[in-house]
């Protein structure tokens, strides 16, 4: 997706992509993959939070099949991103991202290997829902779009804030 799909889809749907400095193309493609990952994982998280009774009844030992699938997807993405960081260290390298990814892999390893704390792992993954907004803002900045353009200002919209808060504080 990083090498083929992202550049093609971006060029097709975003006229300004060709004007972006080539040095930023790598980060652009990485952020697009990150956005797709966040949307997939975030959708799973909301489904689990709202409809997975086993996990919601017993947050420590509840049957974590769907949570494990979601965590496995995330671990795959984290490994992919670590490899990407290593490959493009000069343009994207950041020691904090490496530490974050390793710590997350370590923590999610317990969910995958022992099945413990599935509710909390799922709740933590809900924060991925902010990633598309962060990335969208970066895309607009890379395109030199004026502030508050389109979706970049959506994170300040009261309805979005209310819905996000409701989703995160929903107690089954």
OpenMM code with the backbone's topology and positions (N, CA, C; nanometers):
from openmm import Vec3, app, unit

residues = "UNK UNK UNK UNK UNK UNK UNK UNK UNK UNK UNK UNK UNK UNK UNK UNK UNK UNK UNK UNK UNK UNK UNK UNK UNK UNK UNK UNK UNK UNK UNK UNK UNK UNK UNK UNK UNK UNK UNK UNK UNK UNK UNK UNK UNK UNK UNK UNK UNK UNK UNK UNK UNK UNK UNK UNK UNK UNK UNK UNK UNK UNK UNK UNK UNK UNK UNK UNK UNK UNK UNK UNK UNK UNK UNK UNK UNK UNK UNK UNK UNK UNK UNK UNK UNK UNK UNK UNK UNK UNK UNK UNK UNK UNK UNK UNK UNK UNK UNK UNK UNK UNK UNK UNK UNK UNK UNK UNK UNK UNK UNK UNK UNK UNK UNK UNK UNK UNK UNK UNK UNK UNK UNK UNK UNK UNK UNK UNK UNK UNK UNK UNK UNK UNK UNK UNK UNK UNK UNK UNK UNK UNK UNK UNK UNK UNK UNK UNK UNK UNK UNK UNK UNK UNK UNK UNK UNK UNK UNK UNK UNK UNK UNK UNK UNK UNK UNK UNK UNK UNK UNK UNK".split()
positions = [
    Vec3(0.0823, -0.1183, 0.0000),
    Vec3(0.0000, 0.0000, 0.0000),
    Vec3(0.0875, 0.1258, 0.0000),
    Vec3(0.1949, 0.1235, 0.0778),
    Vec3(0.2828, 0.2392, 0.0900),
    Vec3(0.3478, 0.2755, -0.0431),
    Vec3(0.3949, 0.1751, -0.1149),
    Vec3(0.4715, 0.1992, -0.2371),
    Vec3(0.3817, 0.2223, -0.3582),
    Vec3(0.2748, 0.1449, -0.3720),
    Vec3(0.1916, 0.1527, -0.4918),
    Vec3(0.0618, 0.2297, -0.4730),
    Vec3(-0.0189, 0.1870, -0.3773),
    Vec3(-0.1542, 0.2413, -0.3646),
    Vec3(-0.1549, 0.3873, -0.3195),
    Vec3(-0.0757, 0.4202, -0.2206),
    Vec3(-0.0793, 0.5562, -0.1673),
    Vec3(-0.0443, 0.6619, -0.2716),
    Vec3(0.0668, 0.6487, -0.3431),
    Vec3(0.0974, 0.7523, -0.4441),
    Vec3(-0.0086, 0.7614, -0.5543),
    Vec3(-0.0603, 0.6455, -0.5985),
    Vec3(-0.1606, 0.6483, -0.7057),
    Vec3(-0.2924, 0.7095, -0.6590),
    Vec3(-0.3408, 0.6652, -0.5435),
    Vec3(-0.4674, 0.7178, -0.4924),
    Vec3(-0.4562, 0.8660, -0.4591),
    Vec3(-0.3451, 0.9037, -0.4003),
    Vec3(-0.3264, 1.0437, -0.3640),
    Vec3(-0.3219, 1.1317, -0.4881),
    Vec3(-0.2480, 1.0907, -0.5890),
    Vec3(-0.2402, 1.1690, -0.7130),
    Vec3(-0.3769, 1.1795, -0.7797),
    Vec3(-0.4566, 1.0731, -0.7666),
    Vec3(-0.5893, 1.0716, -0.8278),
    Vec3(-0.6871, 1.1642, -0.7554),
    Vec3(-0.6824, 1.1651, -0.6224),
    Vec3(-0.7812, 1.2392, -0.5436),
    Vec3(-0.7323, 1.3735, -0.4904),
    Vec3(-0.6047, 1.3989, -0.5009),
    Vec3(-0.5504, 1.5233, -0.4453),
    Vec3(-0.4642, 1.5910, -0.5510),
    Vec3(-0.5165, 1.6957, -0.6081),
    Vec3(-0.4471, 1.7643, -0.7163),
    Vec3(-0.3141, 1.8249, -0.6731),
    Vec3(-0.3042, 1.8652, -0.5482),
    Vec3(-0.1839, 1.9314, -0.5010),
    Vec3(-0.0694, 1.8383, -0.4660),
    Vec3(-0.0913, 1.7061, -0.4720),
    Vec3(0.0123, 1.6107, -0.4332),
    Vec3(0.1393, 1.6294, -0.5165),
    Vec3(0.1251, 1.6596, -0.6428),
    Vec3(0.2416, 1.6796, -0.7302),
    Vec3(0.3245, 1.8009, -0.6901),
    Vec3(0.2634, 1.8953, -0.6191),
    Vec3(0.3341, 2.0158, -0.5747),
    Vec3(0.4038, 1.9977, -0.4403),
    Vec3(0.3751, 1.8875, -0.3727),
    Vec3(0.4386, 1.8620, -0.2431),
    Vec3(0.5852, 1.8290, -0.2669),
    Vec3(0.6701, 1.8836, -0.1833),
    Vec3(0.8140, 1.8594, -0.1943),
    Vec3(0.8382, 1.7081, -0.1919),
    Vec3(0.9150, 1.6550, -0.2877),
    Vec3(0.9377, 1.5097, -0.2929),
    Vec3(0.9885, 1.4494, -0.1618),
    Vec3(1.0614, 1.5268, -0.0837),
    Vec3(1.1101, 1.4752, 0.0454),
    Vec3(0.9940, 1.4426, 0.1396),
    Vec3(0.8789, 1.5068, 0.1196),
    Vec3(0.7625, 1.4819, 0.2056),
    Vec3(0.6738, 1.3684, 0.1538),
    Vec3(0.7004, 1.3181, 0.0344),
    Vec3(0.6181, 1.2096, -0.0200),
    Vec3(0.6241, 1.0847, 0.0677),
    Vec3(0.7404, 1.0549, 0.1207),
    Vec3(0.7550, 0.9369, 0.2059),
    Vec3(0.6664, 0.9487, 0.3288),
    Vec3(0.6718, 1.0639, 0.3952),
    Vec3(0.5879, 1.0820, 0.5133),
    Vec3(0.4403, 1.0868, 0.4758),
    Vec3(0.4088, 1.1457, 0.3622),
    Vec3(0.2698, 1.1509, 0.3153),
    Vec3(0.2155, 1.0089, 0.3011),
    Vec3(0.2911, 0.9239, 0.2318),
    Vec3(0.2469, 0.7856, 0.2092),
    Vec3(0.2356, 0.7101, 0.3411),
    Vec3(0.3281, 0.7342, 0.4324),
    Vec3(0.3229, 0.6708, 0.5631),
    Vec3(0.1988, 0.7150, 0.6396),
    Vec3(0.1669, 0.8417, 0.6334),
    Vec3(0.0493, 0.8936, 0.7041),
    Vec3(-0.0808, 0.8433, 0.6420),
    Vec3(-0.0812, 0.8203, 0.5128),
    Vec3(-0.2013, 0.7644, 0.4510),
    Vec3(-0.2248, 0.6215, 0.5001),
    Vec3(-0.1197, 0.5422, 0.5055),
    Vec3(-0.1316, 0.4056, 0.5583),
    Vec3(-0.1741, 0.4111, 0.7049),
    Vec3(-0.1177, 0.5033, 0.7800),
    Vec3(-0.1532, 0.5216, 0.9209),
    Vec3(-0.3016, 0.5552, 0.9361),
    Vec3(-0.3528, 0.6387, 0.8483),
    Vec3(-0.4941, 0.6763, 0.8524),
    Vec3(-0.5832, 0.5557, 0.8236),
    Vec3(-0.5474, 0.4768, 0.7229),
    Vec3(-0.6254, 0.3562, 0.6907),
    Vec3(-0.6240, 0.2607, 0.8098),
    Vec3(-0.5070, 0.2398, 0.8692),
    Vec3(-0.4965, 0.1534, 0.9873),
    Vec3(-0.5869, 0.2051, 1.0999),
    Vec3(-0.5804, 0.3349, 1.1273),
    Vec3(-0.6589, 0.3934, 1.2361),
    Vec3(-0.8088, 0.3778, 1.2124),
    Vec3(-0.8522, 0.3918, 1.0893),
    Vec3(-0.9950, 0.3767, 1.0601),
    Vec3(-1.0415, 0.2321, 1.0787),
    Vec3(-0.9601, 0.1382, 1.0371),
    Vec3(-0.9946, -0.0035, 1.0547),
    Vec3(-0.9987, -0.0389, 1.2026),
    Vec3(-0.8922, -0.0062, 1.2743),
    Vec3(-0.8823, -0.0394, 1.4165),
    Vec3(-0.9887, 0.0360, 1.4969),
    Vec3(-1.0082, 0.1625, 1.4657),
    Vec3(-1.1084, 0.2417, 1.5369),
    Vec3(-1.2491, 0.1877, 1.5201),
    Vec3(-1.2815, 0.1433, 1.3995),
    Vec3(-1.4135, 0.0841, 1.3747),
    Vec3(-1.4314, -0.0428, 1.4567),
    Vec3(-1.3300, -0.1275, 1.4584),
    Vec3(-1.3335, -0.2485, 1.5419),
    Vec3(-1.3528, -0.2116, 1.6888),
    Vec3(-1.2785, -0.1120, 1.7348),
    Vec3(-1.2862, -0.0704, 1.8754),
    Vec3(-1.4272, -0.0287, 1.9143),
    Vec3(-1.4886, 0.0521, 1.8313),
    Vec3(-1.6248, 0.0965, 1.8616),
    Vec3(-1.7217, -0.0212, 1.8625),
    Vec3(-1.7067, -0.1121, 1.7677),
    Vec3(-1.7925, -0.2306, 1.7650),
    Vec3(-1.7760, -0.3112, 1.8943),
    Vec3(-1.6514, -0.3341, 1.9335),
    Vec3(-1.6241, -0.4120, 2.0549),
    Vec3(-1.6811, -0.3401, 2.1769),
    Vec3(-1.6593, -0.2108, 2.1842),
    Vec3(-1.7068, -0.1329, 2.2978),
    Vec3(-1.8587, -0.1378, 2.3099),
    Vec3(-1.9274, -0.1307, 2.1981),
    Vec3(-2.0730, -0.1250, 2.2007),
    Vec3(-2.1416, -0.2615, 2.2000),
    Vec3(-2.0784, -0.3635, 2.1415),
    Vec3(-2.1514, -0.4886, 2.1194),
    Vec3(-2.0863, -0.6162, 2.1739),
    Vec3(-1.9618, -0.6123, 2.2182),
    Vec3(-1.8961, -0.7340, 2.2661),
    Vec3(-1.9223, -0.7516, 2.4157),
    Vec3(-2.0301, -0.8224, 2.4478),
    Vec3(-2.0736, -0.8362, 2.5867),
    Vec3(-1.9724, -0.9090, 2.6741),
    Vec3(-1.9044, -1.0093, 2.6207),
    Vec3(-1.8092, -1.0871, 2.7011),
    Vec3(-1.6957, -0.9990, 2.7529),
    Vec3(-1.6414, -0.9150, 2.6684),
    Vec3(-1.5315, -0.8272, 2.7082),
    Vec3(-1.5825, -0.7175, 2.8019),
    Vec3(-1.6998, -0.6658, 2.7751),
    Vec3(-1.7523, -0.5574, 2.8565),
    Vec3(-1.7990, -0.6046, 2.9948),
    Vec3(-1.8444, -0.7296, 3.0065),
    Vec3(-1.8851, -0.7831, 3.1373),
    Vec3(-1.7647, -0.8091, 3.2265),
    Vec3(-1.6589, -0.8626, 3.1689),
    Vec3(-1.5393, -0.8956, 3.2452),
    Vec3(-1.4180, -0.8309, 3.1784),
    Vec3(-1.3858, -0.7062, 3.2182),
    Vec3(-1.2784, -0.6328, 3.1510),
    Vec3(-1.1394, -0.6950, 3.1655),
    Vec3(-1.1201, -0.7790, 3.2660),
    Vec3(-0.9881, -0.8374, 3.2877),
    Vec3(-0.9712, -0.9687, 3.2126),
    Vec3(-1.0707, -1.0572, 3.2189),
    Vec3(-1.0564, -1.1899, 3.1605),
    Vec3(-1.1633, -1.2222, 3.0548),
    Vec3(-1.2444, -1.1255, 3.0152),
    Vec3(-1.3488, -1.1519, 2.9162),
    Vec3(-1.2938, -1.2131, 2.7883),
    Vec3(-1.3748, -1.2903, 2.7181),
    Vec3(-1.3319, -1.3586, 2.5947),
    Vec3(-1.2828, -1.2550, 2.4925),
    Vec3(-1.1529, -1.2513, 2.4679),
    Vec3(-1.0965, -1.1422, 2.3882),
    Vec3(-1.0729, -1.1731, 2.2403),
    Vec3(-1.1555, -1.2569, 2.1775),
    Vec3(-1.1288, -1.2926, 2.0377),
    Vec3(-1.1180, -1.1711, 1.9464),
    Vec3(-1.2196, -1.0857, 1.9492),
    Vec3(-1.2167, -0.9684, 1.8611),
    Vec3(-1.1084, -0.8685, 1.9021),
    Vec3(-1.0879, -0.8541, 2.0322),
    Vec3(-0.9826, -0.7636, 2.0780),
    Vec3(-0.8468, -0.8147, 2.0312),
    Vec3(-0.8261, -0.9460, 2.0418),
    Vec3(-0.6987, -1.0026, 1.9962),
    Vec3(-0.6780, -0.9788, 1.8467),
    Vec3(-0.7826, -0.9934, 1.7684),
    Vec3(-0.7716, -0.9664, 1.6255),
    Vec3(-0.7321, -0.8210, 1.6021),
    Vec3(-0.7976, -0.7304, 1.6732),
    Vec3(-0.7690, -0.5889, 1.6583),
    Vec3(-0.6261, -0.5556, 1.7037),
    Vec3(-0.5840, -0.6146, 1.8144),
    Vec3(-0.4485, -0.5931, 1.8636),
    Vec3(-0.3462, -0.6530, 1.7673),
    Vec3(-0.3777, -0.7674, 1.7091),
    Vec3(-0.2867, -0.8294, 1.6120),
    Vec3(-0.2704, -0.7398, 1.4885),
    Vec3(-0.3788, -0.6804, 1.4428),
    Vec3(-0.3717, -0.5868, 1.3302),
    Vec3(-0.2809, -0.4696, 1.3672),
    Vec3(-0.2988, -0.4195, 1.4878),
    Vec3(-0.2176, -0.3074, 1.5345),
    Vec3(-0.0708, -0.3467, 1.5467),
    Vec3(-0.0441, -0.4648, 1.6001),
    Vec3(0.0960, -0.5102, 1.6118),
    Vec3(0.1597, -0.5239, 1.4739),
    Vec3(0.0846, -0.5747, 1.3789),
    Vec3(0.1358, -0.5828, 1.2418),
    Vec3(0.1689, -0.4457, 1.1871),
    Vec3(0.0812, -0.3496, 1.2129),
    Vec3(0.1075, -0.2131, 1.1676),
    Vec3(0.2307, -0.1559, 1.2375),
    Vec3(0.2439, -0.1788, 1.3674),
    Vec3(0.3587, -0.1260, 1.4419),
    Vec3(0.4907, -0.1821, 1.3897),
    Vec3(0.4931, -0.3116, 1.3597),
    Vec3(0.6147, -0.3724, 1.3030),
    Vec3(0.6431, -0.3118, 1.1657),
    Vec3(0.5389, -0.2999, 1.0830),
    Vec3(0.5545, -0.2365, 0.9513),
    Vec3(0.6120, -0.0953, 0.9665),
    Vec3(0.5580, -0.0185, 1.0604),
    Vec3(0.6021, 0.1186, 1.0776),
    Vec3(0.7452, 0.1254, 1.1303),
    Vec3(0.7837, 0.0324, 1.2178),
    Vec3(0.9227, 0.0267, 1.2642),
    Vec3(1.0183, 0.0001, 1.1479),
    Vec3(0.9803, -0.0919, 1.0606),
    Vec3(1.0627, -0.1211, 0.9427),
    Vec3(1.0706, 0.0003, 0.8505),
    Vec3(0.9600, 0.0701, 0.8355),
    Vec3(0.9554, 0.1905, 0.7530),
    Vec3(1.0449, 0.3001, 0.8129),
    Vec3(1.0373, 0.3161, 0.9448),
    Vec3(1.1226, 0.4144, 1.0114),
    Vec3(1.2705, 0.3815, 0.9907),
    Vec3(1.3038, 0.2541, 1.0015),
    Vec3(1.4429, 0.2131, 0.9812),
    Vec3(1.4874, 0.2393, 0.8374),
    Vec3(1.4010, 0.2084, 0.7424),
    Vec3(1.4343, 0.2250, 0.6002),
    Vec3(1.4498, 0.3720, 0.5630),
    Vec3(1.3642, 0.4582, 0.6169),
    Vec3(1.3650, 0.6002, 0.5812),
    Vec3(1.4042, 0.6865, 0.7010),
    Vec3(1.5027, 0.6411, 0.7767),
    Vec3(1.5409, 0.7093, 0.9002),
    Vec3(1.5792, 0.8557, 0.8758),
    Vec3(1.6468, 0.8852, 0.7665),
    Vec3(1.6930, 1.0227, 0.7411),
    Vec3(1.5773, 1.1207, 0.7250),
    Vec3(1.4663, 1.0761, 0.6693),
    Vec3(1.3536, 1.1673, 0.6484),
    Vec3(1.2446, 1.1524, 0.7542),
    Vec3(1.2327, 1.0327, 0.8142),
    Vec3(1.1223, 1.0101, 0.9081),
    Vec3(1.1675, 0.9663, 1.0467),
    Vec3(1.2958, 0.9417, 1.0651),
    Vec3(1.3448, 0.8839, 1.1893),
    Vec3(1.3125, 0.9670, 1.3120),
    Vec3(1.2649, 0.8994, 1.4154),
    Vec3(1.2331, 0.9645, 1.5412),
    Vec3(1.2433, 0.8608, 1.6519),
    Vec3(1.3373, 0.8814, 1.7428),
    Vec3(1.3591, 0.7868, 1.8513),
    Vec3(1.2378, 0.7676, 1.9398),
    Vec3(1.1572, 0.8721, 1.9566),
    Vec3(1.0372, 0.8609, 2.0391),
    Vec3(0.9358, 0.7652, 1.9765),
    Vec3(0.9213, 0.7701, 1.8437),
    Vec3(0.8311, 0.6761, 1.7759),
    Vec3(0.8783, 0.5327, 1.7955),
    Vec3(1.0088, 0.5120, 1.7866),
    Vec3(1.0637, 0.3778, 1.8053),
    Vec3(1.0327, 0.3286, 1.9464),
    Vec3(1.0583, 0.4125, 2.0463),
    Vec3(1.0274, 0.3744, 2.1857),
    Vec3(0.8795, 0.3483, 2.2046),
    Vec3(0.7953, 0.4327, 2.1479),
    Vec3(0.6503, 0.4151, 2.1577),
    Vec3(0.6071, 0.2823, 2.0968),
    Vec3(0.6574, 0.2527, 1.9780),
    Vec3(0.6186, 0.1293, 1.9095),
    Vec3(0.6636, 0.0055, 1.9868),
    Vec3(0.7853, 0.0089, 2.0392),
    Vec3(0.8368, -0.1067, 2.1151),
    Vec3(0.7559, -0.1252, 2.2436),
    Vec3(0.7261, -0.0156, 2.3140),
    Vec3(0.6461, -0.0256, 2.4372),
    Vec3(0.5062, -0.0789, 2.4069),
    Vec3(0.4455, -0.0310, 2.2984),
    Vec3(0.3116, -0.0779, 2.2611),
    Vec3(0.3147, -0.2261, 2.2240),
    Vec3(0.4145, -0.2681, 2.1500),
    Vec3(0.4270, -0.4105, 2.1146),
    Vec3(0.4429, -0.4966, 2.2396),
    Vec3(0.5192, -0.4485, 2.3343),
    Vec3(0.5393, -0.5215, 2.4596),
    Vec3(0.4059, -0.5362, 2.5346),
    Vec3(0.3334, -0.4259, 2.5493),
    Vec3(0.2056, -0.4287, 2.6210),
    Vec3(0.1023, -0.5146, 2.5483),
    Vec3(0.0917, -0.4974, 2.4180),
    Vec3(-0.0074, -0.5736, 2.3420),
    Vec3(0.0301, -0.7214, 2.3341),
    Vec3(0.1576, -0.7519, 2.3551),
    Vec3(0.1997, -0.8917, 2.3606),
    Vec3(0.1307, -0.9670, 2.4727),
    Vec3(0.1050, -0.8997, 2.5840),
    Vec3(0.0343, -0.9639, 2.6947),
    Vec3(-0.1104, -0.9948, 2.6576),
    Vec3(-0.1727, -0.9064, 2.5855),
    Vec3(-0.3105, -0.9315, 2.5419),
    Vec3(-0.3134, -1.0506, 2.4468),
    Vec3(-0.2183, -1.0550, 2.3541),
    Vec3(-0.2158, -1.1636, 2.2565),
    Vec3(-0.1754, -1.2972, 2.3178),
    Vec3(-0.0787, -1.2954, 2.4076),
    Vec3(-0.0279, -1.4222, 2.4614),
    Vec3(-0.1096, -1.4745, 2.5788),
    Vec3(-0.1612, -1.3843, 2.6620),
    Vec3(-0.2313, -1.4285, 2.7824),
    Vec3(-0.3795, -1.3939, 2.7827),
    Vec3(-0.4209, -1.3074, 2.6942),
    Vec3(-0.5623, -1.2701, 2.6881),
    Vec3(-0.6081, -1.1830, 2.8037),
    Vec3(-0.5140, -1.1172, 2.8715),
    Vec3(-0.5511, -1.0357, 2.9866),
    Vec3(-0.5815, -0.8922, 2.9463),
    Vec3(-0.6688, -0.8303, 3.0220),
    Vec3(-0.7049, -0.6896, 3.0071),
    Vec3(-0.7543, -0.6515, 2.8673),
    Vec3(-0.8409, -0.7322, 2.8082),
    Vec3(-0.8848, -0.6999, 2.6720),
    Vec3(-0.9625, -0.5683, 2.6636),
    Vec3(-1.0453, -0.5400, 2.7647),
    Vec3(-1.1239, -0.4170, 2.7626),
    Vec3(-1.0322, -0.2948, 2.7600),
    Vec3(-0.9271, -0.2998, 2.8414),
    Vec3(-0.8359, -0.1860, 2.8519),
    Vec3(-0.7517, -0.1704, 2.7260),
    Vec3(-0.7141, -0.2818, 2.6658),
    Vec3(-0.6411, -0.2753, 2.5390),
    Vec3(-0.7294, -0.2120, 2.4318),
    Vec3(-0.8556, -0.2537, 2.4285),
    Vec3(-0.9493, -0.1977, 2.3316),
    Vec3(-0.9707, -0.0486, 2.3578),
    Vec3(-0.9850, -0.0138, 2.4850),
    Vec3(-1.0072, 0.1261, 2.5207),
    Vec3(-0.8870, 0.2116, 2.4804),
    Vec3(-0.7676, 0.1575, 2.5000),
    Vec3(-0.6462, 0.2292, 2.4596),
    Vec3(-0.6425, 0.2494, 2.3085),
    Vec3(-0.6844, 0.1477, 2.2356),
    Vec3(-0.6830, 0.1580, 2.0894),
    Vec3(-0.7851, 0.2591, 2.0367),
    Vec3(-0.8848, 0.2943, 2.1186),
    Vec3(-0.9807, 0.3968, 2.0760),
    Vec3(-0.9120, 0.5287, 2.0425),
    Vec3(-0.7980, 0.5532, 2.1044),
    Vec3(-0.7272, 0.6783, 2.0772),
    Vec3(-0.6804, 0.6862, 1.9319),
    Vec3(-0.6767, 0.5731, 1.8631),
    Vec3(-0.6396, 0.5741, 1.7208),
    Vec3(-0.7395, 0.6540, 1.6373),
    Vec3(-0.8600, 0.6737, 1.6902),
    Vec3(-0.9597, 0.7501, 1.6151),
    Vec3(-0.9190, 0.8962, 1.5946),
    Vec3(-0.8232, 0.9441, 1.6701),
    Vec3(-0.7763, 1.0814, 1.6500),
    Vec3(-0.6746, 1.0902, 1.5359),
    Vec3(-0.6145, 0.9785, 1.4989),
    Vec3(-0.5084, 0.9780, 1.3981),
    Vec3(-0.5508, 1.0372, 1.2631),
    Vec3(-0.6679, 1.0014, 1.2091),
    Vec3(-0.7048, 1.0627, 1.0799),
    Vec3(-0.7113, 1.2153, 1.0854),
    Vec3(-0.7529, 1.2711, 1.1988),
    Vec3(-0.7614, 1.4166, 1.2109),
    Vec3(-0.6217, 1.4792, 1.2180),
    Vec3(-0.5330, 1.4161, 1.2934),
    Vec3(-0.3947, 1.4647, 1.3021),
    Vec3(-0.3289, 1.4579, 1.1645),
    Vec3(-0.3471, 1.3444, 1.0964),
    Vec3(-0.2871, 1.3285, 0.9640),
    Vec3(-0.3488, 1.4240, 0.8625),
    Vec3(-0.4790, 1.4442, 0.8711),
    Vec3(-0.5447, 1.5369, 0.7782),
    Vec3(-0.4872, 1.6767, 0.7932),
    Vec3(-0.4640, 1.7159, 0.9154),
    Vec3(-0.4047, 1.8480, 0.9387),
    Vec3(-0.2647, 1.8557, 0.8762),
    Vec3(-0.1855, 1.7477, 0.8911),
    Vec3(-0.0521, 1.7451, 0.8319),
    Vec3(-0.0617, 1.7526, 0.6792),
    Vec3(-0.1576, 1.6801, 0.6201),
    Vec3(-0.1750, 1.6841, 0.4741),
    Vec3(-0.2015, 1.8267, 0.4273),
    Vec3(-0.2910, 1.8968, 0.4964),
    Vec3(-0.3207, 2.0337, 0.4572),
    Vec3(-0.1986, 2.1241, 0.4725),
    Vec3(-0.1208, 2.1039, 0.5788),
    Vec3(0.0007, 2.1835, 0.5961),
    Vec3(0.1014, 2.1527, 0.4854),
    Vec3(0.1139, 2.0254, 0.4477),
    Vec3(0.2063, 1.9874, 0.3399),
    Vec3(0.1634, 2.0478, 0.2071),
    Vec3(0.0335, 2.0673, 0.1903),
    Vec3(-0.0193, 2.1284, 0.0682),
    Vec3(-0.0173, 2.2809, 0.0745),
    Vec3(0.0287, 2.3358, 0.1870),
    Vec3(0.0300, 2.4807, 0.2112),
    Vec3(-0.1093, 2.5398, 0.2043),
    Vec3(-0.2071, 2.4641, 0.2507),
    Vec3(-0.3451, 2.5132, 0.2542),
    Vec3(-0.3596, 2.6107, 0.3702),
    Vec3(-0.4470, 2.7105, 0.3549),
    Vec3(-0.4659, 2.8058, 0.4649),
    Vec3(-0.5227, 2.7349, 0.5894),
    Vec3(-0.4955, 2.7885, 0.7077),
    Vec3(-0.5502, 2.7281, 0.8300),
    Vec3(-0.7027, 2.7210, 0.8247),
    Vec3(-0.7568, 2.6254, 0.8951),
    Vec3(-0.9018, 2.6035, 0.9044),
    Vec3(-0.9652, 2.5648, 0.7720),
    Vec3(-0.8878, 2.5019, 0.6864),
    Vec3(-0.9392, 2.4554, 0.5585),
    Vec3(-1.0073, 2.3202, 0.5771),
    Vec3(-1.1282, 2.3095, 0.5290),
    Vec3(-1.1979, 2.1803, 0.5254),
    Vec3(-1.1921, 2.1038, 0.6554),
    Vec3(-1.1461, 1.9809, 0.6447),
    Vec3(-1.1456, 1.8883, 0.7576),
    Vec3(-1.0425, 1.9237, 0.8630),
    Vec3(-0.9469, 2.0085, 0.8316),
    Vec3(-0.8418, 2.0387, 0.9298),
    Vec3(-0.8977, 2.1061, 1.0538),
    Vec3(-1.0114, 2.1740, 1.0400),
    Vec3(-1.0702, 2.2408, 1.1559),
    Vec3(-1.1775, 2.1558, 1.2231),
    Vec3(-1.2022, 2.0374, 1.1713),
    Vec3(-1.3092, 1.9536, 1.2242),
    Vec3(-1.2867, 1.9150, 1.3696),
    Vec3(-1.1595, 1.8992, 1.4096),
    Vec3(-1.1310, 1.8569, 1.5468),
    Vec3(-1.1783, 1.9586, 1.6502),
    Vec3(-1.2087, 2.0809, 1.6072),
    Vec3(-1.2583, 2.1822, 1.7010),
    Vec3(-1.4103, 2.1917, 1.6992),
    Vec3(-1.4742, 2.1174, 1.6139),
    Vec3(-1.6190, 2.1248, 1.6005),
    Vec3(-1.6858, 2.0617, 1.7228),
    Vec3(-1.7784, 2.1312, 1.7863),
    Vec3(-1.8407, 2.0800, 1.9095),
    Vec3(-1.9102, 1.9449, 1.8929),
    Vec3(-1.9732, 1.9214, 1.7790),
    Vec3(-2.0427, 1.7936, 1.7584),
    Vec3(-1.9422, 1.6788, 1.7562),
    Vec3(-1.8299, 1.6985, 1.6876),
    Vec3(-1.7271, 1.5944, 1.6815),
    Vec3(-1.6712, 1.5674, 1.8205),
    Vec3(-1.6448, 1.6726, 1.8946),
    Vec3(-1.5921, 1.6563, 2.0305),
    Vec3(-1.6924, 1.5815, 2.1171),
    Vec3(-1.8195, 1.6167, 2.1092),
    Vec3(-1.9229, 1.5504, 2.1883),
    Vec3(-1.9342, 1.4033, 2.1524),
    Vec3(-1.9381, 1.3709, 2.0239),
    Vec3(-1.9489, 1.2310, 1.9820),
    Vec3(-1.8269, 1.1502, 2.0242),
    Vec3(-1.7095, 1.2098, 2.0137),
    Vec3(-1.5874, 1.1398, 2.0547),
    Vec3(-1.5893, 1.1132, 2.2048),
    Vec3(-1.6287, 1.2122, 2.2819),
    Vec3(-1.6358, 1.1941, 2.4280),
    Vec3(-1.7385, 1.0867, 2.4640),
    Vec3(-1.8538, 1.0905, 2.3997),
    Vec3(-1.9585, 0.9904, 2.4261),
    Vec3(-1.9076, 0.8491, 2.3950),
    Vec3(-1.8384, 0.8336, 2.2843),
    Vec3(-1.7880, 0.7024, 2.2453),
    Vec3(-1.6861, 0.6510, 2.3460),
    Vec3(-1.6018, 0.7395, 2.3964),
    Vec3(-1.4970, 0.6953, 2.4884),
    Vec3(-1.5491, 0.6707, 2.6286),
    Vec3(-1.6577, 0.7349, 2.6668),
    Vec3(-1.7084, 0.7167, 2.8035),
    Vec3(-1.8315, 0.6278, 2.8103),
    Vec3(-1.8605, 0.5617, 2.7019),
    Vec3(-1.9755, 0.4706, 2.6986),
    Vec3(-1.9498, 0.3523, 2.7920),
    Vec3(-2.0379, 0.3317, 2.8834),
    Vec3(-2.0250, 0.2168, 2.9751),
    Vec3(-2.1392, 0.1201, 2.9478),
    Vec3(-2.1072, -0.0050, 2.9133),
    Vec3(-2.2126, -0.1009, 2.8818),
    Vec3(-2.2928, -0.1395, 3.0038),
] * unit.nanometer
topology = app.Topology()
chain = topology.addChain("A")
for resn in residues:
    res = topology.addResidue(resn, chain)
    for name in ("N", "CA", "C"):
        topology.addAtom(name, app.Element.getBySymbol(name[0]), res)
